[in-house]
């Protein structure tokens, strides 16, 4: 049976549109979740950006060592 005959009669919306809509909805949800995480973790209660400082040292081989 040819490929054309296998897909004959299928609604293009069901074949392509429904999965595409699901991907779009998932992407939107992921973007919203990422935004909420950044607001919660990246900003303090006054709306200022939180900062983090890291100190490290390297040995002669370039390996990072704990300070």
Buried (B, 14 or more C-beta within 10 A) or exposed (E): EEEEEEEEEEEEEEEEEEEEEEEEEEEEEEEEEEEEEEEEEEEEEEEEEEEEEEEEEEEEEEEEEEE
